[in-house]
Amino acid sequence: MMISSPGWIAALVSIVAFGSFGAPIKSEVVQKLNVNPLVYQSYKTFMCFVTSWLVLVFRIEDFSYTPWGIISGLFWVPGGIATIFAIQSVGLAVAIGVGNAFIVLVSFVWGIFVFNESVQSLPAACISILCMMTGIFGMAFFSSSTTTTTITNDDDTEEEESSSNVDYSRIIRSSAGNNNETSNNNNNETLNTTTSNENNFIINNNDSYYQQSPSIIIQDNNDDNDIVVERLLDESSDNNNTNENSIDTNVFITICDHKIHRRTVGIAAAVFNGIWGGSIMVPMHFSNSTTTSGMGYAISFGIGASIITIILWIFLFVYRLYQNRWSFEVAYNSLPSFYIKKMWKQGCASGLLWSIGNFGSMICVQQLGEGVGYSVVQAAMLVSGLWGIFYFKEITNWVVIFKWFLSATLTVGGILLLSYEHEKA
C-alpha cells in the first residue's frame, strides 16, 4: 500500500490539522468571551483567504479562478458556523465526531455513485466506510458523558450548593439600547415575582444569539423581552466522568417559541455540517480545468468563502435593522463583537490550522478521489478526540476511554481497508 504517495501524506497532514482547528475554540479566552459562531467563522474565513495566496507567493500554482469556489464557500461557511456552535454546545470530540461521520457517507456517495470513481470491490469499499462511520460514531458517543442536576429547595441540595465549587460565570451578550434605569428596575421586579432563588437573574432577549456558560439553563418566562436564566449545579466532584472542563448539557434555548435542549441543537448542527458541509470539495470536480484543481483551487475557494461570509454579515445587519425599527446606529451596535485584541490569536490559529487541513484535503481529493480521499480525511476525529480526552479532560473514566480507543481502532481499520481498495483500483 503506497502510504508514502503525495495523496496519503496530504491526508495525514489534513487529519492532524482538521482535528486540531477546534482546540482554540475551547480555550479559556474564547469561552469567557462567549464568541458568536459567525464571528469565529469570520476569523477562519480571513485566514483561509490570506493563506490561499501562498500558492502564488511560493510559485506552487499560477493564478487561476473559477466561480465554483463560491459554491464551495456556500457549503463551507454555514457548515463551519454550525460546527463552532456544536463545539460550544456538546464539546470538541462529539461535534467533530458526529459531523465527520456524515461527511464520510456524503463524500463516499459523491465519489463512488456520482463521479464513478473506481475501487477494486464496491462491497468491500462499502464495508470499510461502514467501519469508519461506526468507529467515528463510537468515538463521539464515548466522548460524551456529562450530566447535571438542577437546584431545588431541599436542605441536602442547599448544603451541596454551599460546598460545591460552581463557576457562576457571566453572560456577556445583552441587548443594546435597553440598559436604562427603568428597564433595570422592571427586571428586578420581574425577578422577585418569578423566582425565590437568589442565583436566578434576568437578561434581555433582543440579541439573536446567547452563548451560555457551562452551568446555565434558560427557561421561557412568557414575556416578550425577558428570559430567566436558572443556575445548575455540577454533579459531585468524585464522579469520574465529569470535571471543570466538561460541557453541561442541561441547557435549553428557545427557537421559534419552542424550548429545545441545547445539546439536541448542538448535535443537529453537527449533523447539518456533515450533510451540507460534506460537499465542500465537490464543486472542484466541475471546474473542468487542471489549473483550478488541487492547490490551484485554493484561491477560488478563499474568494468564494469570503463572499459568502460577507453576505451572511449583510443578512445579519439587515435583520438587526428590522429588529430595531431601521435604526442604523442601534443595528450596528447590536452586532456581535470581534474582540480583536483579546482573541485574535485563537481565531487566527483556528483559521490557519483549518487552512492547512484544507490544502491537504485538496491534494488528497485530487490524488485519491472524492470517495476515498475526503472520506479518509474525516479520521480527524481521532485527533480531536485525543484533544478532548487528554487535554480538555472532557472524560476521565478509563473504562470509557478504553471503549473510545476500541472505536478508534475500528475507524483506522476502515481507513486501511479503504486505502487498499483504492490502490488496487
N, C-alpha and C positions, 0 to 999 in steps of 0.2 A: 504494500500500500504506500503510495507516494506522499507521505505526510510532509515531506520537505518541499513539495511543489509550492509555487507562489500562492495559489489559491488557499491551501491549508495553512500556510504561515499567516496569510492575511486573516483567515478565520480565527486563528489563535489570538492575534492582536485585537481583533474586533471583540472577541469574547471577554477578554480582560478589561477592555475599555468600556464596553457596554455594561458589563457587570459592576463597574465602579462609578459610573457617572452619577448614580443616585445617592452615593455616600455623602456628598456635601449637603444634600437636601436635609439629611438627618443631623447636620451639625447643630451645635447649641445656639449659634448666632441666628441661623435660619428659623429654628424652632421658636426662639423667643420673639423674633420679628413677625412671625406668622405671615410669611410672604405669600402673596396671591399667586396661584399657579401660572396665570398669564404673565406676570412679572418675571417669574423664574424661567419660563419658557422663552421670554424675550432675551434673557441673558444667553441661553443656549443658541437661539437663532443668531444673535450677534456674533458669537464665536464661530458658528458654522459658516456664516457669510465671510468673516475675516479670513479664516483658515482655508477656505475654498480657493483663494487666490494664490496660495502657496504652490499650486501646481504650475503657475506661471513663473513665480519667483525662482523655483528650483528647476525650471525648464523641463518639468515632467511631461507636460502636455502644452500644445498651442491653445490659444484662446478659441473656445467654441461655445456656442449657446444653443439650447433648444427649449422651446416653451413647455416641453414636457416636464421640466423642472418645477414649474408652478403646480402641476398635478401632484408631483411627489411632495411638494410643500403642503398641499391641501390634505394629504394623507398624514404627514408627519406632525405638523403643528397642533391640530386638535388632539391627535393621539398623544403627543408629548404633554400637553396640558392635562389630559386625563391621567397620564402616568404619574405626574407630580402630585395631583390630588390624591391618587391611590396610595402613593408612598406616604403622604401626610396622614392618611386615614387608617391604613391597615399595616403599614410597615414596609420596609425595603424588600425583604425576601418574598413576602406574599404578593405584593404589587407586581414586581418583575416576573415572578414565577407564573402567576395566572395569565398575565399578558403574553409572555413568551410561549406558553403552551398553545395558545390560539394562533400566534404568529407562525409557529411551526406548521400547523394544519393549513392555514391560509397560503403560506408560501409553497407548500408541497402541492396543493391543489393547482395553483397558478402554474408551477413549473412542469408538473407531470401531465396534467389533464388539459391545460390550455396551451402552453408553449411546446408540448410534446417532447420534453427533454427525456433522453433515453436513459434507462437503467437496465442492469443485467436481468433483474427479475422484479416485476412490479409487485407481486405478493410479498417478496422479501423486503422491498423498499417500504411497503405499507406497514409491515410488522416493525421495522426499525423506527418509523415515525410514531407508531403506537407506543413503542417502548419509551421514546423520548418524551412524548406527551404525558404518559403515565408517570414517568420519573419526575418530570417538572411539576406536575400537579402534586405528587407526593412531597417534593421538597417544599412547595408552597404550603401544603397542609400541615406539615410537621414544623414549619417555621412560625405558625400562628397558634399560640397557646396562652392568651391573656384573658383574664376575667376581672370584673369589678363588682362591688356591692354598693347599693345606694344607702344614703343616710336615713335613719329612722329615729324615732324619739325614745327608743329603748335605752335603758340605762347602760346595758352592755355595749351598745353601739357608740354611745356618747363617750364611754370610757376608752373604747378603741380609737375614737377620733382624737382624743387628747394625747394618746400615746403613739399615734402614727405620724410619720414624717411625710405629710402630704404637701406637695408643692402647689400652692394656690397661685399659679401664675396668672398674669393679667391677660385680658382680651385686648388686643391692640386696636383693632379697627372699630371706629364709631362713625356715625353719620356726620357729615359736615353741615354746619349751619343750624344744628339743633341742640347745642350745648349751653343754652342760656339758662339763667337762674330759674325762670318759670318752669321750663321743662324738667330741670333737676328736681324742683320741689314736687312736681307731678309724679316723677319717677319714684321719689321717696314715699309718697302717699300710696302709690300702686304697690310698692314693695311691702309696705306694712299690711296691706289688705290681702296680699296674695300668699304670704308665707310667714311663718314664725321662726324660720331657721335663719340664724344670723349670717350664715355663709351664702345665702342667696342674694342676688342683686339683679338689676335691670340693665339691659343695654339697648340702644336704639337699633331698629331693624330696617333702616333705609339703605344700608350698604348691601350690595348683592352677594357679597362673599364674607363668610365668617370662618376664620381658622381657630378652632377651639384648642385649648390646652388639653393634655392627655387625661385630665381628670374632671371633665365637664360634660354635663348632659343638658341639651337645650330642649325646652318644652314650650309649646304654644300657650300664650296667656290670653287668647281670644281678644286681642287688642290689635289695631291696625299698625301701631307704631312700636310696640314693645314686645319683647320675649323674655321669659325668665330663664336664667342660667342656674342650674342646680348642681352643686358640687357633689362629687362622688368620692368614695374612699377607695384606696388601693387595698387589695387583699393583704393578708398577713405577710410580713416580710420573709417568713420562713417558707413560703410557697416557692418551690424551686423553679416554677415556670414563669414567675413574674419578677420584675426588677424596675429600677428607676427609669430605664430607657424603654420599657415596654409600652405598647400602644394600647390605650384604654379604648375598648370597643363600645362601651355603653354611652354613646353619644347619638342624639337624634338631631336631624336637620329637617327643615321644612321646605318642601318642593311642591309648588302649586297647591298650597294649603293642605298638604299631606305630610305628616311626620314619618320620616324614613330613617331607619338605623344607619348611622354614618358608615359603619363597616360594610353594610349592604351596598351603599352608594359607591364606596371605595372599590369594592370588588367589581361592581358593574363598570366602573371607569376603567379598571384594568382589562376587563373583557372587551370593552369598546376599543381600547388601544390595540388589543390583539387582533380583532376582526378588521377594524378600519386601518390601523397603522401597519398591519401585516402586508399591505400592498405598496409600501413606500418605494421599493425598487422596481416595481412592475413597469412604471412609465419609461424607465431607461430602456426597456426592450423595444419600445415603439419609436425611439429616436431615429432609427434607421441610419445611423452613422457611426463609424468606428471612432470618430473624434469626440463623440458625446456619449461614450460608454466607458465603464470603468472609472479611472481617475478623471477622465475628461468630462464626466458628468457632474463633478463636484461644483463647478461654478454655476451651472444651471440649477442645481439643487439649492445652493446657497441663496441665489437670487430669488428663486421661487418661494423658499421658506420665508425670506424677508418680506416679500409681497404679501403673503398670507398673514403673517404676524401683524403687519401694519393695518391690513383690512380688519382684523379682529379688534385692534385698538380703536379703529374708527367706529366699528359697530358698538363697542362698549361706550364710547363717548356719546354717540347718538342716543343710546339707551339711557345714559345718565342725564342727557338733556331733557329727554321725555320725562324722566322721573322728577326732575327739578324744574318743571314748567319752563323749559327752554332758556334757562339762565346759564350762559356760557361760563361765567366765573364759578358758580356753585358746582356745575357739572365737572369742570376741570379740577377743582379742589377735591372732589369726591372720588377721583380716580385713584387706584391703589398706588402706593409709593414704591419706588425702585430701591430705596435705602442704599444708594450707590456707595456711600462712604463706609457703610457697615458690612455689606455683603457682596461687594464686587468680586472679592477673591473666590468665595464659594460659587457664585453664579458663573464666573468665567471658568472656574475649574470644571464644573459640570459640563459647560459648553465645550471646553477643549477635549475632555475625555469622550464626550459623545461624538465629536467631530472625528477624533482618531478612530473610534469604532466605525463611524460611517465610511471613512476612507477604506478601512479594511473590508467592510461589507460590500462595497462597490467592486473591489478587486475580486473578492470571494465569489460574488454572483457572476461576474464576468468569466471567471475561470471554471467555476463548478456548476453554474446554472442557478436559477431561482429556487427550484425544488430542493436541491441538495445544499447549495451554498447558504442561502438565507435561513434555511432551517437549522443548519449546524450552528450558525452564529447565535441562535437563541439559547445555546448552552451557557450564555452569560449568566443564567440563573445560578449556575454553580458558584460563580464569583460573588454575585450579590448575596447569595445565601450565606457564604462564608463571612462576608461583611456583617450581615445581620446577626449571625450566631456568635462570632468570636470578637468582633469589635463593638457592636452596639448592644450585645448581650440581650437580644430580643427573646431568646430562650436559653435556659441554663440547665435544664433537665437532660442528663446524659443519655437516658433511655430514648428520649425524643430525638436528640442529636444523632444517636446511632441509627434510628429509623430514617432520619434525613439523609445520612450517608448511604444507606441502602438504596434510597430513591435516586441519589446522585449516581450510584453505580449503574443503575438501570438506564439512566439518561446517557451516560458515557458509552454503555454497551450499544444503545440505539445509534449513537453517533458513529461508532466504529463500524457497525453493520451498514449504515447508510453510506459511509465513505467507501467501503468495499464494493457496494453495488454501483457506485458512480464510477470508480476506477475501471471496473470491468465492462462498462457500457460500451 
